[in-house]
């Protein structure tokens, strides 16, 4: 999810300032830049309300209590993530060239958005046009499929494609409703639809056992796809700050969401009023507001550049984008990873930014995934220090440092 906060808008009465102050004083803070002032023709209808991309709180545990920099593989705690685990030594040394290139991704090894658009291909799926990119390299290794998060697209992998394609054929796809893929009016978006799209893409386009790499709701779509145990074309899973559902209604075990659940239902009601939905969406997708949202979910503020803002903003124009936004925010949250992960016997790599304000480590989803290596031997976990909700774009060097050796160690089929 690039702008997962867009799926988590709160319209809260200004009279609730005392409540917000209590949350701020005891459990974190809402960024002042995250408050979108309600003005214009709908000011009367929404008078006395504020629109807040949520959750804008810092993790409320003291810094020294958080499990920063801990690495796990096959259920065993290995080492601080500042050092490459010894179990990866041989793979890391054999891939030293690739790893060194990967460490430069943040500064230079990145595709321009223009170059990405020039490589776009189209695929017809159930009467809809799906946009994707392929960068072919090594036919002997399993291909990789990159699946973006909410509000993002193929271009959100701009800092990863060239590094990964040094050793692997890389595919990246725009899910239906996002990027340059179709956004059909009135379409009932669900997590299951996206998972089926991924499986059909593997069947029809890639046609080889593939490593699925997803961020946020893209991760959850990959989990759902992989949980189809009869499907042999999923080779392994890489989950970057996996979402707990298509929207925040899935996270009912988080006390923060429980407190605000009535307001989430109010959001659903208001977004089903077309004029109000259009007003909110137009405000959220303004460049300055998008940048503030992105700054709140990235640990590395320097990477929130104009290109990133445009990657999110450009596909979010028009009635079709608004319709998709409303359908996703107000739709069913979909299957929970808590039920799905125990079904998966494939190798799974979990990378989690410890500064994620959307699926924080101390929240139910973060806690669940942090506990998995001790329960399931096929799961490896790395917690990335100083990284937000989108690790692949926030700190691509750290992601490649963990991802490439893990890929090298995948058992042969």
C-alpha positions as a Markdown table, in Angstrom:
| # | Residue | x | y | z |
|---|---|---|---|---|
| 1 | Unk | 0.0 | 0.0 | 0.0 |
| 2 | Unk | 1.5 | 3.2 | -1.0 |
| 3 | Unk | -1.2 | 5.4 | 0.4 |
| 4 | Unk | -2.9 | 3.1 | 2.7 |
| 5 | Unk | -4.1 | 6.1 | 4.8 |
| 6 | Unk | -6.5 | 6.9 | 1.9 |
| 7 | Unk | -8.4 | 3.8 | 2.8 |
| 8 | Unk | -8.5 | 5.0 | 6.4 |
| 9 | Unk | -10.2 | 8.4 | 6.3 |
| 10 | Unk | -12.0 | 9.5 | 9.5 |
| 11 | Unk | -14.5 | 12.3 | 9.5 |
| 12 | Unk | -14.6 | 13.3 | 13.1 |
| 13 | Unk | -16.7 | 16.0 | 14.8 |
| 14 | Unk | -14.6 | 18.9 | 15.9 |
| 15 | Unk | -16.3 | 18.6 | 19.3 |
| 16 | Unk | -14.2 | 15.4 | 19.7 |
| 17 | Unk | -11.0 | 17.4 | 20.2 |
| 18 | Unk | -10.9 | 16.2 | 23.8 |
| 19 | Unk | -10.9 | 12.6 | 22.6 |
| 20 | Unk | -8.2 | 13.3 | 20.1 |
| 21 | Unk | -6.1 | 15.0 | 22.8 |
| 22 | Unk | -6.5 | 12.0 | 25.0 |
| 23 | Unk | -5.2 | 9.7 | 22.2 |
| 24 | Unk | -2.3 | 12.1 | 21.5 |
| 25 | Unk | -1.3 | 12.5 | 25.1 |
| 26 | Unk | -1.4 | 8.8 | 25.9 |
| 27 | Unk | -0.7 | 6.8 | 22.7 |
| 28 | Unk | 1.0 | 8.9 | 20.1 |
| 29 | Unk | 0.1 | 11.8 | 17.9 |
| 30 | Unk | -1.8 | 12.9 | 14.9 |
| 31 | Unk | 0.3 | 14.8 | 12.5 |
| 32 | Unk | -1.1 | 18.3 | 12.1 |
| 33 | Unk | -0.4 | 18.1 | 8.4 |
| 34 | Unk | -2.8 | 15.1 | 8.2 |
| 35 | Unk | -5.9 | 17.2 | 8.9 |
| 36 | Unk | -7.7 | 18.2 | 5.7 |
| 37 | Unk | -9.8 | 21.3 | 6.2 |
| 38 | Unk | -13.4 | 20.9 | 5.0 |
| 39 | Unk | -14.2 | 23.9 | 2.9 |
| 40 | Unk | -16.0 | 24.8 | -0.3 |
| 41 | Unk | -19.6 | 24.0 | -1.4 |
| 42 | Unk | -19.9 | 21.1 | 1.0 |
| 43 | Unk | -18.8 | 23.1 | 4.0 |
| 44 | Unk | -22.4 | 23.4 | 5.3 |
| 45 | Unk | -23.1 | 19.7 | 5.0 |
| 46 | Unk | -19.8 | 18.8 | 6.8 |
| 47 | Unk | -19.7 | 21.8 | 9.1 |
| 48 | Unk | -18.1 | 20.9 | 12.4 |
| 49 | Unk | -16.2 | 17.9 | 11.0 |
| 50 | Unk | -12.6 | 17.2 | 10.1 |
| 51 | Unk | -11.3 | 14.7 | 7.6 |
| 52 | Unk | -8.4 | 12.8 | 9.0 |
| 53 | Unk | -6.4 | 10.2 | 7.1 |
| 54 | Unk | -6.0 | 7.6 | 9.8 |
| 55 | Unk | -4.2 | 6.1 | 11.6 |
| 56 | Unk | -1.8 | 8.9 | 12.1 |
| 57 | Unk | -0.3 | 7.8 | 15.4 |
| 58 | Unk | 3.2 | 6.9 | 16.3 |
| 59 | Unk | 3.8 | 3.5 | 17.9 |
| 60 | Unk | 3.1 | 4.1 | 21.6 |
| 61 | Unk | 5.7 | 1.7 | 22.9 |
| 62 | Unk | 8.9 | 3.3 | 24.0 |
| 63 | Unk | 11.6 | 2.9 | 21.4 |
| 64 | Unk | 13.7 | 0.5 | 23.4 |
| 65 | Unk | 10.8 | -1.8 | 23.9 |
| 66 | Unk | 10.2 | -2.4 | 20.2 |
| 67 | Unk | 11.7 | -5.5 | 18.5 |
| 68 | Unk | 14.0 | -3.5 | 16.2 |
| 69 | Unk | 16.6 | -5.2 | 14.0 |
| 70 | Unk | 15.7 | -8.8 | 14.9 |
| 71 | Unk | 16.0 | -11.5 | 12.2 |
| 72 | Unk | 14.4 | -14.9 | 12.2 |
| 73 | Unk | 14.6 | -17.9 | 9.9 |
| 74 | Unk | 12.8 | -21.2 | 10.3 |
| 75 | Unk | 11.6 | -20.1 | 13.7 |
| 76 | Unk | 15.1 | -19.3 | 15.0 |
| 77 | Unk | 16.3 | -15.9 | 16.1 |
| 78 | Unk | 19.5 | -15.3 | 14.3 |
| 79 | Unk | 21.0 | -11.8 | 14.7 |
| 80 | Unk | 20.5 | -8.1 | 14.6 |
| 81 | Unk | 19.6 | -7.0 | 11.0 |
| 82 | Unk | 22.6 | -4.7 | 10.9 |
| 83 | Unk | 24.7 | -7.8 | 10.0 |
| 84 | Unk | 23.9 | -10.4 | 7.4 |
| 85 | Unk | 23.0 | -13.6 | 9.1 |
| 86 | Unk | 25.6 | -16.3 | 8.9 |
| 87 | Unk | 23.1 | -18.7 | 7.3 |
| 88 | Unk | 23.1 | -16.3 | 4.3 |
| 89 | Unk | 26.9 | -16.0 | 4.1 |
| 90 | Unk | 27.5 | -18.3 | 1.1 |
| 91 | Unk | 24.6 | -17.0 | -0.8 |
| 92 | Unk | 25.5 | -13.4 | -0.1 |
| 93 | Unk | 29.1 | -13.9 | -1.2 |
| 94 | Unk | 28.1 | -15.7 | -4.4 |
| 95 | Unk | 25.8 | -12.7 | -5.2 |
| 96 | Unk | 28.1 | -10.0 | -4.1 |
| 97 | Unk | 27.8 | -8.1 | -7.4 |
| 98 | Unk | 24.0 | -8.2 | -7.3 |
| 99 | Unk | 24.0 | -7.2 | -3.6 |
| 100 | Unk | 26.3 | -4.3 | -4.2 |
| 101 | Unk | 24.1 | -3.1 | -7.0 |
| 102 | Unk | 21.1 | -3.4 | -4.8 |
| 103 | Unk | 22.6 | -1.2 | -2.2 |
| 104 | Unk | 22.9 | 1.5 | -4.7 |
| 105 | Unk | 19.2 | 1.4 | -5.7 |
| 106 | Unk | 18.2 | 4.3 | -3.5 |
| 107 | Unk | 20.6 | 6.7 | -5.2 |
| 108 | Unk | 20.9 | 5.6 | -8.8 |
| 109 | Unk | 19.6 | 2.2 | -9.9 |
| 110 | Unk | 16.1 | 3.3 | -10.5 |
| 111 | Unk | 13.8 | 3.4 | -13.5 |
| 112 | Unk | 12.3 | 6.7 | -14.5 |
| 113 | Unk | 8.5 | 6.8 | -14.6 |
| 114 | Unk | 8.7 | 7.6 | -18.3 |
| 115 | Unk | 10.8 | 4.4 | -18.9 |
| 116 | Unk | 8.3 | 2.3 | -17.0 |
| 117 | Unk | 5.4 | 3.6 | -19.1 |
| 118 | Unk | 7.3 | 2.8 | -22.3 |
| 119 | Unk | 7.5 | -0.8 | -21.2 |
| 120 | Unk | 3.8 | -1.3 | -20.4 |
| 121 | Unk | 2.1 | -4.3 | -21.9 |
| 122 | Unk | -1.7 | -5.1 | -21.9 |
| 123 | Unk | -3.5 | -8.3 | -21.0 |
| 124 | Unk | -7.3 | -8.9 | -21.4 |
| 125 | Unk | -8.8 | -10.4 | -18.3 |
| 126 | Unk | -12.5 | -11.1 | -18.1 |
| 127 | Unk | -13.3 | -8.3 | -20.4 |
| 128 | Unk | -11.0 | -5.8 | -18.7 |
| 129 | Unk | -7.6 | -4.5 | -19.7 |
| 130 | Unk | -4.8 | -5.1 | -17.2 |
| 131 | Unk | -1.6 | -3.3 | -17.3 |
| 132 | Unk | 1.8 | -4.9 | -16.6 |
| 133 | Unk | 5.5 | -4.7 | -17.2 |
| 134 | Unk | 8.1 | -7.5 | -17.8 |
| 135 | Unk | 11.8 | -7.2 | -17.6 |
| 136 | Unk | 13.4 | -10.4 | -18.9 |
| 137 | Unk | 16.7 | -11.7 | -17.7 |
| 138 | Unk | 17.4 | -15.2 | -16.3 |
| 139 | Unk | 15.1 | -17.9 | -17.6 |
| 140 | Unk | 16.6 | -20.5 | -15.3 |
| 141 | Unk | 15.5 | -18.9 | -12.1 |
| 142 | Unk | 11.9 | -18.5 | -10.9 |
| 143 | Unk | 10.3 | -15.3 | -12.2 |
| 144 | Unk | 9.1 | -12.7 | -9.7 |
| 145 | Unk | 5.7 | -11.0 | -9.8 |
| 146 | Unk | 5.5 | -7.6 | -8.0 |
| 147 | Unk | 2.1 | -6.6 | -6.6 |
| 148 | Unk | 1.5 | -3.1 | -5.4 |
| 149 | Unk | -0.5 | -1.8 | -2.5 |
| 150 | Unk | -3.6 | 0.5 | -2.3 |
| 151 | Unk | -3.3 | 3.6 | -4.5 |
| 152 | Unk | -0.1 | 2.5 | -6.1 |
| 153 | Unk | 0.9 | 0.9 | -9.4 |
| 154 | Unk | 3.7 | -0.7 | -11.3 |
| 155 | Unk | 5.7 | 2.5 | -11.0 |
| 156 | Unk | 5.9 | 2.1 | -7.2 |
| 157 | Unk | 8.5 | -0.6 | -7.9 |
| 158 | Unk | 10.8 | 1.9 | -9.8 |
| 159 | Unk | 13.6 | 1.4 | -7.3 |
| 160 | Unk | 13.5 | -2.4 | -7.4 |
| 161 | Unk | 12.9 | -3.6 | -10.9 |
| 162 | Unk | 16.5 | -3.1 | -12.3 |
| 163 | Unk | 18.2 | -4.5 | -9.2 |
| 164 | Unk | 16.0 | -7.6 | -9.1 |
| 165 | Unk | 16.2 | -8.1 | -12.9 |
| 166 | Unk | 20.0 | -8.5 | -12.6 |
| 167 | Unk | 19.3 | -12.1 | -11.7 |
| 168 | Unk | 15.5 | -12.7 | -12.3 |
| 169 | Unk | 12.8 | -12.1 | -14.8 |
| 170 | Unk | 10.6 | -9.5 | -13.2 |
| 171 | Unk | 6.9 | -8.9 | -13.8 |
| 172 | Unk | 4.9 | -6.1 | -12.2 |
| 173 | Unk | 1.2 | -5.7 | -12.5 |
| 174 | Unk | -1.5 | -3.0 | -11.9 |
| 175 | Unk | -4.4 | -4.6 | -10.1 |
| 176 | Unk | -7.9 | -4.0 | -11.5 |
| 177 | Unk | -8.9 | -0.5 | -10.3 |
| 178 | Unk | -5.4 | 0.9 | -10.0 |
| 179 | Unk | -2.7 | 2.4 | -12.2 |
| 180 | Unk | -3.2 | 2.0 | -15.9 |
| 181 | Unk | -5.5 | -1.0 | -15.5 |
| 182 | Unk | -9.2 | -0.6 | -16.1 |
| 183 | Unk | -11.4 | 0.9 | -13.4 |
| 184 | Unk | -14.9 | -0.3 | -14.4 |
| 185 | Unk | -17.7 | 1.7 | -13.0 |
| 186 | Unk | -19.8 | -0.1 | -10.4 |
| 187 | Unk | -17.4 | -3.0 | -10.1 |
| 188 | Unk | -17.5 | -4.8 | -6.7 |
| 189 | Unk | -13.8 | -4.9 | -5.7 |
| 190 | Unk | -12.8 | -7.6 | -3.3 |
| 191 | Unk | -9.5 | -9.2 | -2.2 |
| 192 | Unk | -10.7 | -12.5 | -3.7 |
| 193 | Unk | -11.0 | -10.8 | -7.2 |
| 194 | Unk | -7.5 | -9.5 | -7.0 |
| 195 | Unk | -6.2 | -12.9 | -5.9 |
| 196 | Unk | -7.9 | -14.6 | -8.8 |
| 197 | Unk | -6.5 | -12.0 | -11.2 |
| 198 | Unk | -3.0 | -12.9 | -9.9 |
| 199 | Unk | -3.6 | -16.6 | -10.4 |
| 200 | Unk | -4.9 | -16.1 | -13.9 |
| 201 | Unk | -1.9 | -13.9 | -14.7 |
| 202 | Unk | 0.4 | -16.8 | -13.6 |
| 203 | Unk | -1.6 | -19.2 | -15.8 |
| 204 | Unk | -1.9 | -17.2 | -18.9 |
| 205 | Unk | 1.2 | -14.9 | -19.0 |
| 206 | Unk | 4.0 | -16.2 | -16.9 |
| 207 | Unk | 3.3 | -19.9 | -17.1 |
| 208 | Unk | 6.0 | -20.8 | -14.7 |
| 209 | Unk | 6.3 | -21.3 | -10.9 |
| 210 | Unk | 6.6 | -17.7 | -9.7 |
| 211 | Unk | 7.7 | -15.9 | -6.5 |
| 212 | Unk | 4.9 | -13.5 | -5.5 |
| 213 | Unk | 6.2 | -10.2 | -3.9 |
| 214 | Unk | 3.5 | -7.9 | -2.5 |
| 215 | Unk | 3.1 | -4.8 | -0.4 |
| 216 | Unk | 0.2 | -4.1 | 1.9 |
| 217 | Unk | -3.1 | -5.2 | 0.3 |
| 218 | Unk | -0.9 | -6.5 | -2.5 |
| 219 | Unk | 0.7 | -8.8 | 0.0 |
| 220 | Unk | -2.7 | -10.0 | 1.2 |
| 221 | Unk | -3.8 | -10.7 | -2.3 |
| 222 | Unk | -0.7 | -12.8 | -2.8 |
| 223 | Unk | -1.4 | -14.7 | 0.5 |
| 224 | Unk | -4.9 | -15.5 | -0.7 |
| 225 | Unk | -3.6 | -16.7 | -4.1 |
| 226 | Unk | -1.0 | -18.9 | -2.4 |
| 227 | Unk | -3.5 | -20.3 | 0.0 |
| 228 | Unk | -5.1 | -22.0 | -3.0 |
| 229 | Unk | -3.1 | -25.2 | -2.3 |
| 230 | Unk | -4.0 | -26.8 | -5.6 |
| 231 | Unk | -2.2 | -24.1 | -7.5 |
| 232 | Unk | 1.3 | -25.1 | -8.4 |
| 233 | Unk | 2.4 | -21.9 | -10.1 |
| 234 | Unk | 3.1 | -20.0 | -6.8 |
| 235 | Unk | 6.7 | -20.8 | -6.0 |
| 236 | Unk | 7.2 | -18.7 | -2.8 |
| 237 | Unk | 5.9 | -15.6 | -1.1 |
| 238 | Unk | 7.5 | -12.3 | 0.0 |
| 239 | Unk | 5.3 | -10.1 | 2.1 |
| 240 | Unk | 6.2 | -6.4 | 2.7 |
| 241 | Unk | 4.1 | -5.0 | 5.6 |
| 242 | Unk | 1.1 | -7.2 | 4.8 |
| 243 | Unk | -2.3 | -5.7 | 5.3 |
| 244 | Unk | -4.9 | -7.3 | 7.5 |
| 245 | Unk | -7.8 | -6.6 | 5.1 |
| 246 | Unk | -8.9 | -4.5 | 2.1 |
| 247 | Unk | -9.7 | -1.7 | 4.6 |
| 248 | Unk | -9.6 | -1.0 | 8.3 |
| 249 | Unk | -12.8 | -2.8 | 9.1 |
| 250 | Unk | -10.8 | -6.0 | 9.2 |
| 251 | Unk | -8.6 | -4.9 | 12.1 |
| 252 | Unk | -11.3 | -5.2 | 14.8 |
| 253 | Unk | -8.9 | -6.6 | 17.3 |
| 254 | Unk | -6.9 | -3.3 | 17.5 |
| 255 | Unk | -8.3 | -1.2 | 20.4 |
| 256 | Unk | -7.5 | 1.9 | 18.3 |
| 257 | Unk | -9.8 | 0.7 | 15.5 |
| 258 | Unk | -12.5 | -0.4 | 18.0 |
| 259 | Unk | -12.6 | 3.1 | 19.5 |
| 260 | Unk | -13.1 | 4.6 | 16.1 |
| 261 | Unk | -15.2 | 1.9 | 14.5 |
| 262 | Unk | -18.4 | 4.0 | 14.6 |
| 263 | Unk | -16.6 | 6.7 | 12.7 |
| 264 | Unk | -15.5 | 4.1 | 10.1 |
| 265 | Unk | -19.1 | 3.2 | 9.5 |
| 266 | Unk | -19.9 | 6.9 | 9.3 |
| 267 | Unk | -17.2 | 7.1 | 6.6 |
| 268 | Unk | -19.0 | 4.3 | 4.7 |
| 269 | Unk | -22.3 | 6.2 | 4.9 |
| 270 | Unk | -20.8 | 9.5 | 3.7 |
| 271 | Unk | -18.8 | 8.0 | 0.9 |
| 272 | Unk | -22.0 | 6.5 | -0.5 |
| 273 | Unk | -23.2 | 10.1 | -1.0 |
| 274 | Unk | -21.7 | 10.9 | -4.3 |
| 275 | Unk | -21.2 | 14.6 | -3.8 |
| 276 | Unk | -19.5 | 14.1 | -0.4 |
| 277 | Unk | -17.3 | 11.3 | -1.8 |
| 278 | Unk | -16.2 | 13.4 | -4.7 |
| 279 | Unk | -15.4 | 16.3 | -2.4 |
| 280 | Unk | -13.3 | 14.1 | 0.0 |
| 281 | Unk | -11.5 | 12.3 | -2.9 |
| 282 | Unk | -10.7 | 15.6 | -4.6 |
| 283 | Unk | -9.2 | 17.0 | -1.4 |
| 284 | Unk | -7.2 | 13.8 | -0.6 |
| 285 | Unk | -5.7 | 13.6 | -4.1 |
| 286 | Unk | -4.4 | 17.1 | -4.2 |
| 287 | Unk | -0.6 | 17.1 | -4.5 |
| 288 | Unk | 0.1 | 18.8 | -1.2 |
| 289 | Unk | -2.2 | 16.5 | 0.7 |
| 290 | Unk | -0.9 | 13.4 | -1.0 |
| 291 | Unk | 2.6 | 14.5 | -0.1 |
| 292 | Unk | 1.7 | 14.9 | 3.6 |
| 293 | Unk | 0.1 | 11.5 | 3.6 |
| 294 | Unk | 3.1 | 9.9 | 2.1 |
| 295 | Unk | 5.5 | 11.7 | 4.5 |
| 296 | Unk | 3.5 | 10.2 | 7.3 |
| 297 | Unk | 3.9 | 6.6 | 6.1 |
| 298 | Unk | 7.5 | 6.7 | 4.9 |
| 299 | Unk | 10.5 | 6.5 | 7.3 |
| 300 | Unk | 12.8 | 7.9 | 4.7 |
| 301 | Unk | 11.3 | 11.3 | 4.0 |
| 302 | Unk | 13.9 | 12.1 | 1.3 |
| 303 | Unk | 12.2 | 9.5 | -1.0 |
| 304 | Unk | 8.9 | 11.2 | -0.9 |
| 305 | Unk | 9.7 | 13.1 | -4.1 |
| 306 | Unk | 7.5 | 14.7 | -6.8 |
| 307 | Unk | 7.7 | 11.5 | -8.9 |
| 308 | Unk | 6.2 | 9.5 | -6.1 |
| 309 | Unk | 3.4 | 12.0 | -5.6 |
| 310 | Unk | 2.6 | 11.8 | -9.3 |
| 311 | Unk | 2.8 | 7.9 | -9.3 |
| 312 | Unk | -0.1 | 8.0 | -6.8 |
| 313 | Unk | -2.0 | 11.1 | -8.1 |
| 314 | Unk | -2.1 | 10.5 | -11.8 |
| 315 | Unk | -4.2 | 7.3 | -11.8 |
| 316 | Unk | -6.5 | 8.8 | -9.2 |
| 317 | Unk | -8.1 | 11.2 | -11.6 |
| 318 | Unk | -11.6 | 10.8 | -13.0 |
| 319 | Unk | -14.9 | 9.3 | -12.1 |
| 320 | Unk | -13.7 | 5.7 | -12.5 |
| 321 | Unk | -10.9 | 6.2 | -9.9 |
| 322 | Unk | -13.4 | 7.8 | -7.5 |
| 323 | Unk | -15.7 | 4.8 | -8.0 |
| 324 | Unk | -12.9 | 2.4 | -7.3 |
| 325 | Unk | -11.9 | 4.3 | -4.2 |
| 326 | Unk | -15.4 | 4.2 | -2.7 |
| 327 | Unk | -15.9 | 0.6 | -3.5 |
| 328 | Unk | -12.6 | -0.5 | -1.9 |
| 329 | Unk | -13.0 | 1.7 | 1.2 |
| 330 | Unk | -16.6 | 0.7 | 1.9 |
| 331 | Unk | -16.4 | -2.9 | 0.7 |
| 332 | Unk | -15.9 | -6.1 | 2.6 |
| 333 | Unk | -12.4 | -6.4 | 4.2 |
| 334 | Unk | -11.9 | -9.9 | 2.8 |
| 335 | Unk | -10.2 | -13.0 | 4.3 |
| 336 | Unk | -7.8 | -12.6 | 7.2 |
| 337 | Unk | -4.2 | -13.6 | 7.0 |
| 338 | Unk | -4.6 | -15.2 | 10.4 |
| 339 | Unk | -6.8 | -17.9 | 8.9 |
| 340 | Unk | -4.8 | -18.2 | 5.6 |
| 341 | Unk | -1.1 | -18.3 | 6.7 |
| 342 | Unk | -1.2 | -21.7 | 8.4 |
| 343 | Unk | -2.5 | -23.2 | 5.2 |
| 344 | Unk | 0.6 | -22.1 | 3.3 |
| 345 | Unk | 3.5 | -24.6 | 3.1 |
| 346 | Unk | 5.6 | -22.5 | 0.6 |
| 347 | Unk | 8.7 | -20.6 | 1.7 |
| 348 | Unk | 7.6 | -17.2 | 3.0 |
| 349 | Unk | 9.8 | -14.1 | 3.6 |
| 350 | Unk | 8.2 | -11.4 | 5.8 |
| 351 | Unk | 9.8 | -7.9 | 5.8 |
| 352 | Unk | 8.3 | -5.3 | 8.1 |
| 353 | Unk | 9.2 | -1.7 | 8.5 |
| 354 | Unk | 9.3 | -0.8 | 12.2 |
| 355 | Unk | 8.0 | 2.7 | 11.6 |
| 356 | Unk | 4.8 | 1.6 | 9.9 |
| 357 | Unk | 1.9 | 3.7 | 11.2 |
| 358 | Unk | -0.7 | 1.8 | 9.2 |
| 359 | Unk | 0.0 | -1.8 | 10.2 |
| 360 | Unk | 2.3 | -1.1 | 13.2 |
| 361 | Unk | 4.3 | -3.9 | 14.9 |
| 362 | Unk | 2.4 | -3.5 | 18.1 |
| 363 | Unk | -1.0 | -3.8 | 16.3 |
| 364 | Unk | -2.7 | -7.2 | 15.8 |
| 365 | Unk | -1.4 | -7.7 | 12.3 |
| 366 | Unk | 2.1 | -6.8 | 13.1 |
| 367 | Unk | 2.1 | -8.9 | 16.3 |
| 368 | Unk | 0.7 | -11.9 | 14.4 |
| 369 | Unk | 3.3 | -11.8 | 11.6 |
| 370 | Unk | 6.1 | -11.3 | 14.2 |
| 371 | Unk | 5.0 | -14.4 | 16.0 |
| 372 | Unk | 4.9 | -16.7 | 12.9 |
| 373 | Unk | 8.6 | -17.7 | 12.7 |
| 374 | Unk | 8.3 | -19.4 | 16.1 |
| 375 | Unk | 5.2 | -21.3 | 14.9 |
| 376 | Unk | 5.8 | -22.1 | 11.2 |
| 377 | Unk | 9.1 | -23.4 | 10.0 |
| 378 | Unk | 8.6 | -22.1 | 6.4 |
| 379 | Unk | 8.6 | -18.5 | 7.5 |
| 380 | Unk | 11.5 | -16.1 | 7.8 |
| 381 | Unk | 11.1 | -12.6 | 9.2 |
| 382 | Unk | 13.2 | -9.5 | 9.2 |
| 383 | Unk | 12.3 | -6.2 | 10.9 |
| 384 | Unk | 13.7 | -3.2 | 9.1 |
| 385 | Unk | 14.7 | -0.3 | 11.3 |
| 386 | Unk | 13.6 | 3.2 | 10.4 |
| 387 | Unk | 11.3 | 2.0 | 7.6 |
| 388 | Unk | 7.6 | 2.7 | 7.1 |
| 389 | Unk | 4.7 | 1.0 | 5.4 |
| 390 | Unk | 6.3 | 0.6 | 1.9 |
| 391 | Unk | 9.8 | -0.8 | 2.5 |
| 392 | Unk | 10.6 | -1.5 | -1.1 |
| 393 | Unk | 10.4 | 2.2 | -2.0 |
| 394 | Unk | 11.2 | 3.6 | 1.4 |
| 395 | Unk | 14.5 | 1.7 | 1.9 |
| 396 | Unk | 15.1 | -0.5 | -1.2 |
| 397 | Unk | 18.7 | -1.1 | -0.2 |
| 398 | Unk | 17.6 | -2.9 | 3.1 |
| 399 | Unk | 14.9 | -4.8 | 1.2 |
| 400 | Unk | 17.3 | -6.1 | -1.4 |
| 401 | Unk | 19.9 | -6.9 | 1.2 |
| 402 | Unk | 17.5 | -9.4 | 2.8 |
| 403 | Unk | 15.5 | -10.4 | -0.3 |
| 404 | Unk | 18.3 | -11.4 | -2.7 |
| 405 | Unk | 20.1 | -13.9 | -0.5 |
| 406 | Unk | 16.8 | -15.4 | 0.5 |
| 407 | Unk | 15.8 | -15.9 | -3.2 |
| 408 | Unk | 19.2 | -17.5 | -3.8 |
| 409 | Unk | 18.5 | -20.1 | -1.1 |
| 410 | Unk | 15.2 | -21.2 | -2.4 |
| 411 | Unk | 15.3 | -25.0 | -2.9 |
| 412 | Unk | 15.4 | -26.2 | -6.5 |
| 413 | Unk | 12.1 | -27.6 | -7.8 |
